[in-house]
Amino acid sequence: MSDSFVRRFLFEGLDIRGAVVHLGEAWRQMQDGRDYQPTVAQLLGETAAVTALIAGQLKQPGRLTLQLRGGGPIQLLVMDCNEQLQMRGMARSNPVVLPAPVPELLGASQGGRLLMSLDLPTAHQPYQSFVPMVGDSIAAFFEHYLEQSEQQPSRLFASASPHAAACLFLQKMPEADARDADGWHRISQLAATVKTGELLELDAEALLTRLFHEDMAEHGLRLYDVQPVCYHCPEDWDKIRDMIRSLGRQDAETILAEHGEIVIRDDICNRQYRFSPDDVAALFANSTGQALH
């Protein structure tokens, strides 16, 4: 079984639902060649786990993009994931980022905000939502966002290391109080005892048993099928060729005259595309129709 997954669950007798997200290989591949500082990597990993959680709810083809952007030492955390849970992401930060409170690192008080963009093939333009960063951690930011967007009390716990990123999500459903007046409070308190090592190392079933074994026995827990998650950042030469064609031959040749080649950087996939003068000449020789300007 993949070590990168989303696994949803439901306390059937309590009307409380949730999910466990664990990113292993997918998270390690996302860090390859990046040399992120530990503080930056941790916040990016937590954002990756939460992105997989939210994207796992997509019921139709689409692409979810989450950005945390502000004026702190970490200027940008961005994650991109489709309904098949193929994801990619990156961080942009100062050369040196020292440990500090998360809101300070992300510049939450300097116009920092969380952007969610959902691009559906059936929609004319992406749905976008901007919200302030409320709370003292990545988990708190998204817990606030999910409570606001879904209008249900929620709890979210997230962590990341160089080897794994994970989160635990709980949500109180409309019938919860009628089923057990103390159920939501009790389950939330038990979840808050989760240790970082447990969150990062245990599989979903073992983690839930460790936290909720008495309620699982008394109220029943339904575990849904695993949704595999993977890192997905394939080369897209056709897109880059179209980008150069859109410059037009004259502008492309001007860049070649100045730099000797055209280099296009794909930051989110950590990749460069290089075109020599011969490559560019062949590109326009094979181009059909008039170049776009």
C-alpha positions in Angstrom: 0.0 0.0 0.0 1.2 3.5 -0.8 2.7 5.4 2.2 1.1 8.6 0.8 -2.7 8.6 1.3 -5.9 10.2 2.5 -8.1 7.9 4.6 -11.6 9.1 5.7 -13.5 7.8 8.6 -16.9 8.2 10.4 -17.9 7.6 14.0 -21.3 6.2 13.0 -22.9 6.5 16.5 -21.7 10.1 17.0 -22.1 11.7 13.6 -18.5 12.9 13.7 -16.4 12.5 10.6 -12.8 12.9 9.9 -9.7 12.0 7.9 -6.1 11.0 8.4 -3.5 12.2 5.8 0.0 10.7 5.5 2.5 11.8 2.9 5.7 9.7 2.7 7.3 9.3 -0.7 5.2 12.1 -2.2 6.5 14.5 0.3 10.1 13.4 0.0 10.0 13.8 -3.8 8.6 17.3 -3.4 11.7 18.3 -1.4 14.3 16.7 -3.8 16.9 19.2 -4.9 15.3 22.1 -3.0 17.5 22.5 0.1 14.7 24.0 2.1 15.7 25.2 5.6 14.0 23.1 8.3 11.5 25.7 9.3 10.4 26.3 5.7 10.2 22.6 5.0 8.0 22.0 8.0 5.4 24.6 7.1 5.4 23.5 3.5 4.9 19.9 4.6 2.0 20.7 6.8 0.4 22.7 4.0 0.9 19.7 1.7 -0.9 17.4 4.0 -3.8 19.8 4.4 -4.0 20.3 0.6 -4.4 16.6 0.1 -7.1 16.6 2.7 -9.1 19.3 1.0 -8.5 18.0 -2.5 -9.6 14.5 -1.4 -13.1 16.0 -1.2 -13.3 16.9 -4.9 -16.2 15.0 -6.5 -15.4 15.9 -10.1 -12.3 16.7 -12.2 -10.6 19.9 -11.0 -7.5 21.4 -9.6 -7.1 22.9 -6.2 -4.4 25.5 -5.5 -3.7 26.8 -2.0 -1.3 29.7 -1.4 -0.2 31.3 1.8 1.4 34.6 0.9 2.6 37.5 3.1 5.5 39.8 3.9 7.4 37.6 6.3 10.7 35.7 5.9 8.7 33.0 4.1 7.0 34.9 1.3 5.1 32.0 -0.3 3.8 28.5 0.3 2.0 27.1 -2.6 0.4 23.7 -3.2 -1.4 22.4 -6.3 -3.5 19.1 -6.3 -6.1 17.6 -8.6 -9.0 15.2 -7.9 -6.7 12.2 -8.5 -4.5 13.5 -5.6 -1.6 14.2 -7.9 0.2 17.1 -6.2 3.1 19.4 -6.4 4.3 22.5 -4.4 7.0 24.9 -3.5 8.1 27.5 -1.0 9.8 30.8 -1.5 11.7 32.4 1.4 14.7 34.5 2.5 18.1 32.9 2.3 18.1 32.5 6.1 14.9 31.8 8.0 15.3 31.5 11.8 12.6 29.8 14.0 9.8 32.2 15.0 6.1 32.1 15.5 4.3 31.0 12.4 2.3 34.2 11.9 5.5 36.1 12.0 7.3 33.8 9.5 4.5 34.2 7.0 3.8 37.9 7.6 0.2 37.4 8.7 0.0 40.9 10.2 1.6 42.4 7.1 -1.2 41.6 4.7 -0.7 37.9 4.8 -3.6 35.8 3.6 -4.6 32.4 2.5 -5.9 32.0 -1.1 -7.8 29.0 -2.2 -8.4 28.6 -6.0 -10.5 25.8 -7.5 -10.4 25.4 -11.2 -13.1 23.2 -12.7 -13.4 22.4 -16.4 -17.1 23.1 -16.3 -16.6 26.7 -14.9 -15.7 29.7 -17.0 -13.2 30.9 -14.4 -11.6 29.5 -11.2 -13.5 30.0 -8.0 -11.3 32.0 -5.6 -11.5 32.6 -1.9 -9.3 34.9 0.2 -9.2 34.6 4.0 -6.9 36.1 6.6 -4.4 33.9 8.4 -6.2 33.4 11.8 -4.4 31.4 14.5 -0.8 30.5 15.4 -0.1 27.5 13.1 -0.7 26.1 9.7 -3.3 23.8 11.2 -5.0 26.7 12.9 -5.2 28.7 9.7 -6.9 25.9 7.9 -9.1 24.9 10.8 -10.5 28.5 10.8 -10.9 28.3 7.0 -12.7 25.0 7.0 -15.0 26.1 9.8 -15.9 29.2 7.9 -16.4 27.5 4.5 -18.3 24.4 5.7 -20.1 26.0 8.7 -19.3 23.1 11.0 -17.0 23.0 14.0 -13.7 21.4 13.0 -10.4 20.4 14.5 -7.1 20.0 12.6 -3.7 18.8 13.7 -0.7 18.8 11.4 3.0 18.1 11.5 5.9 17.4 9.1 9.5 16.1 9.2 12.0 15.6 6.4 10.5 12.1 5.9 6.8 12.5 6.3 3.9 15.1 6.5 0.6 14.3 8.1 -2.6 15.7 9.5 -5.6 14.5 11.4 -9.0 16.2 10.7 -12.3 16.0 12.7 -15.6 17.6 11.9 -18.8 17.8 13.9 -21.9 16.9 11.8 -25.4 18.3 12.4 -26.8 15.3 14.4 -23.8 15.0 16.7 -25.3 16.7 19.8 -28.5 14.6 19.4 -26.5 11.4 19.3 -24.2 12.2 22.3 -24.2 15.7 24.0 -20.6 15.2 25.1 -19.4 13.4 22.0 -17.8 16.2 20.1 -16.0 17.6 23.2 -14.7 14.2 24.2 -13.5 13.3 20.7 -11.8 16.7 20.3 -10.1 16.4 23.7 -8.8 12.9 22.8 -7.5 14.1 19.4 -5.6 16.9 21.1 -3.5 14.3 22.9 -1.9 13.2 19.6 1.8 13.2 19.6 3.9 14.3 16.7 5.6 10.9 16.4 2.3 9.2 16.3 0.9 11.5 13.6 3.9 11.0 11.4 4.6 7.3 12.0 1.4 5.4 12.6 -1.0 4.3 9.8 -4.6 5.5 10.0 -6.1 2.5 11.8 -3.3 2.4 14.4 -3.5 6.1 15.0 -7.3 6.1 15.4 -7.1 3.1 17.7 -4.5 4.8 19.9 -6.6 7.9 20.2 -10.2 6.7 20.2 -10.3 3.0 21.1 -13.1 3.2 23.6 -15.4 5.3 21.4 -14.6 3.1 18.4 -15.8 0.1 20.4 -18.9 1.8 21.8 -20.0 3.9 18.8 -18.5 2.1 15.8 -16.0 3.5 13.3 -16.3 3.2 9.6 -13.0 3.4 7.8 -13.3 4.3 4.1 -11.0 3.1 1.3 -7.5 4.5 1.1 -7.1 7.4 -1.5 -3.5 7.2 -2.7 -1.6 10.5 -3.1 1.4 11.0 -5.4 3.9 13.7 -6.4 3.2 14.6 -10.0 5.3 17.2 -11.9 5.9 15.9 -15.4 7.9 17.8 -18.0 5.7 19.8 -20.4 7.8 20.7 -23.4 4.7 21.5 -25.5 3.5 24.2 -23.1 7.0 25.8 -23.0 7.3 25.7 -26.8 3.9 27.4 -27.1 5.2 30.0 -24.6 8.2 30.8 -26.8 6.1 30.9 -29.9 3.8 33.4 -28.2 6.8 35.7 -27.8 7.2 35.9 -31.6 10.3 35.2 -33.6 11.7 38.8 -33.2 11.5 38.8 -29.4 12.9 35.3 -29.2 15.9 36.2 -31.3 16.5 39.3 -29.2 16.7 37.1 -26.1 19.1 34.7 -27.9 21.3 37.7 -28.9 21.5 38.8 -25.3 21.9 35.5 -23.6 23.0 32.9 -26.2 20.0 30.7 -25.3 16.5 30.9 -23.9 16.1 29.5 -20.4 12.6 29.1 -18.9 12.4 28.2 -15.2 9.5 26.2 -13.9 9.7 27.0 -10.1 6.9 24.7 -8.9 8.5 21.7 -10.5 12.1 22.8 -9.9 13.1 22.4 -13.5 14.7 24.4 -16.3 13.9 24.3 -20.0 16.8 25.4 -22.3 16.6 26.3 -26.0 19.6 26.9 -28.2 19.5 29.1 -31.3 19.1 25.9 -33.4 16.2 24.8 -31.2 14.5 28.2 -31.5 15.0 28.3 -35.3 13.5 24.8 -35.6 10.6 25.9 -33.4 9.6 28.8 -35.7 10.4 26.8 -38.8 7.9 24.2 -37.7 5.3 26.7 -36.4 2.1 26.8 -38.4 0.1 30.0 -38.6 1.1 33.4 -37.4 2.9 33.9 -34.1 0.8 35.4 -31.4 1.9 38.8 -29.8 
